[in-house]
Amino acid sequence: MELGIREQAILALERRSFPGPGAKERAIREELDLSPVRYYQLLNALLDDERALAHDPVTINRLRRLRETRRTER
């Protein structure tokens, strides 16, 4: 089973870079029609989804490393 269109769009957005503060949140609202809070909830769930890892291993592994670093810093 493959990722849905929304999940693929979330990963595509995570691969992009943004020019300044607020640009990513604006893109989340405008392009995905999600609140940033909901976006990050969905993204966090994707990090544990093996389908997401198969779809985009570079992005998923990078985000997993960031998440783990933040957890150990707490």
Phi and psi restraints in degrees (value plus and minus 20) as a CYANA .aco file:
   2 GLU   PHI    -117.7   -77.7
   2 GLU   PSI     147.9   187.9
   3 LEU   PHI     -89.7   -49.7
   3 LEU   PSI     130.3   170.3
   4 GLY   PHI     -96.0   -56.0
   4 GLY   PSI     152.6   192.6
   5 ILE   PHI     -81.4   -41.4
   5 ILE   PSI     -62.5   -22.5
   6 ARG   PHI     -83.9   -43.9
   6 ARG   PSI     -62.9   -22.9
   7 GLU   PHI     -84.2   -44.2
   7 GLU   PSI     -60.6   -20.6
   8 GLN   PHI     -84.8   -44.8
   8 GLN   PSI     -57.8   -17.8
   9 ALA   PHI     -86.2   -46.2
   9 ALA   PSI     -57.6   -17.6
  10 ILE   PHI     -82.6   -42.6
  10 ILE   PSI     -66.0   -26.0
  11 LEU   PHI     -85.7   -45.7
  11 LEU   PSI     -57.4   -17.4
  12 ALA   PHI     -82.8   -42.8
  12 ALA   PSI     -60.7   -20.7
  13 LEU   PHI     -84.9   -44.9
  13 LEU   PSI     -58.0   -18.0
  14 GLU   PHI     -88.2   -48.2
  14 GLU   PSI     -43.5    -3.5
  15 ARG   PHI     -97.3   -57.3
  15 ARG   PSI     -37.3     2.7
  16 ARG   PHI    -103.8   -63.8
  16 ARG   PSI     139.1   179.1
  17 SER   PHI    -128.4   -88.4
  17 SER   PSI     135.1   175.1
  18 PHE   PHI    -145.3  -105.3
  18 PHE   PSI     122.9   162.9
  19 PRO   PHI     -90.9   -50.9
  19 PRO   PSI     -47.1    -7.1
  20 GLY   PHI    -184.4  -144.4
  20 GLY   PSI    -199.9  -159.9
  21 PRO   PHI     -81.9   -41.9
  21 PRO   PSI     116.0   156.0
  22 GLY   PHI      68.8   108.8
  22 GLY   PSI     -36.0     4.0
  23 ALA   PHI     -86.8   -46.8
  23 ALA   PSI     -60.4   -20.4
  24 LYS   PHI     -86.9   -46.9
  24 LYS   PSI     -64.4   -24.4
  25 GLU   PHI     -82.5   -42.5
  25 GLU   PSI     -57.2   -17.2
  26 ARG   PHI     -85.5   -45.5
  26 ARG   PSI     -62.9   -22.9
  27 ALA   PHI     -83.9   -43.9
  27 ALA   PSI     -58.5   -18.5
  28 ILE   PHI     -80.0   -40.0
  28 ILE   PSI     -67.0   -27.0
  29 ARG   PHI     -87.1   -47.1
  29 ARG   PSI     -66.7   -26.7
  30 GLU   PHI     -95.9   -55.9
  30 GLU   PSI     -62.9   -22.9
  31 GLU   PHI    -106.8   -66.8
  31 GLU   PSI     -55.1   -15.1
  32 LEU   PHI    -127.7   -87.7
  32 LEU   PSI     -29.6    10.4
  33 ASP   PHI      35.5    75.5
  33 ASP   PSI      24.5    64.5
  34 LEU   PHI    -146.6  -106.6
  34 LEU   PSI     133.5   173.5
  35 SER   PHI     -96.8   -56.8
  35 SER   PSI     131.7   171.7
  36 PRO   PHI     -76.7   -36.7
  36 PRO   PSI     -57.1   -17.1
  37 VAL   PHI     -81.2   -41.2
  37 VAL   PSI     -67.8   -27.8
  38 ARG   PHI     -84.5   -44.5
  38 ARG   PSI     -59.3   -19.3
  39 TYR   PHI     -76.5   -36.5
  39 TYR   PSI     -69.1   -29.1
  40 TYR   PHI     -89.8   -49.8
  40 TYR   PSI     -49.4    -9.4
  41 GLN   PHI     -84.0   -44.0
  41 GLN   PSI     -66.9   -26.9
  42 LEU   PHI     -85.4   -45.4
  42 LEU   PSI     -60.7   -20.7
  43 LEU   PHI     -82.4   -42.4
  43 LEU   PSI     -63.7   -23.7
  44 ASN   PHI     -81.7   -41.7
  44 ASN   PSI     -59.4   -19.4
  45 ALA   PHI     -85.7   -45.7
  45 ALA   PSI     -56.6   -16.6
  46 LEU   PHI     -83.9   -43.9
  46 LEU   PSI     -51.1   -11.1
  47 LEU   PHI     -83.4   -43.4
  47 LEU   PSI     -43.2    -3.2
  48 ASP   PHI    -120.6   -80.6
  48 ASP   PSI     -15.0    25.0
  49 ASP   PHI    -116.2   -76.2
  49 ASP   PSI     100.2   140.2
  50 GLU   PHI     -85.0   -45.0
  50 GLU   PSI     -46.8    -6.8
  51 ARG   PHI     -85.6   -45.6
  51 ARG   PSI     -58.1   -18.1
  52 ALA   PHI     -86.5   -46.5
  52 ALA   PSI     -59.7   -19.7
  53 LEU   PHI     -82.6   -42.6
  53 LEU   PSI     -62.0   -22.0
  54 ALA   PHI     -87.3   -47.3
  54 ALA   PSI     -54.9   -14.9
  55 HIS   PHI     -93.4   -53.4
  55 HIS   PSI     -62.7   -22.7
  56 ASP   PHI    -167.2  -127.2
  56 ASP   PSI      55.0    95.0
  57 PRO   PHI     -82.7   -42.7
  57 PRO   PSI     -54.1   -14.1
  58 VAL   PHI     -84.1   -44.1
  58 VAL   PSI     -70.4   -30.4
  59 THR   PHI     -85.4   -45.4
  59 THR   PSI     -65.9   -25.9
  60 ILE   PHI     -82.3   -42.3
  60 ILE   PSI     -66.0   -26.0
  61 ASN   PHI     -85.0   -45.0
  61 ASN   PSI     -57.1   -17.1
  62 ARG   PHI     -83.3   -43.3
  62 ARG   PSI     -65.2   -25.2
  63 LEU   PHI     -89.6   -49.6
  63 LEU   PSI     -54.4   -14.4
  64 ARG   PHI     -84.0   -44.0
  64 ARG   PSI     -61.0   -21.0
  65 ARG   PHI     -82.7   -42.7
  65 ARG   PSI     -64.1   -24.1
  66 LEU   PHI     -81.0   -41.0
  66 LEU   PSI     -63.8   -23.8
  67 ARG   PHI     -82.3   -42.3
  67 ARG   PSI     -63.3   -23.3
  68 GLU   PHI     -86.0   -46.0
  68 GLU   PSI     -59.6   -19.6
  69 THR   PHI     -81.3   -41.3
  69 THR   PSI     -64.3   -24.3
  70 ARG   PHI     -85.1   -45.1
  70 ARG   PSI     -56.3   -16.3
  71 ARG   PHI     -87.3   -47.3
  71 ARG   PSI     -60.1   -20.1
  72 THR   PHI     -92.7   -52.7
  72 THR   PSI     -43.9    -3.9
  73 GLU   PHI     -95.3   -55.3
  73 GLU   PSI     -37.3     2.7
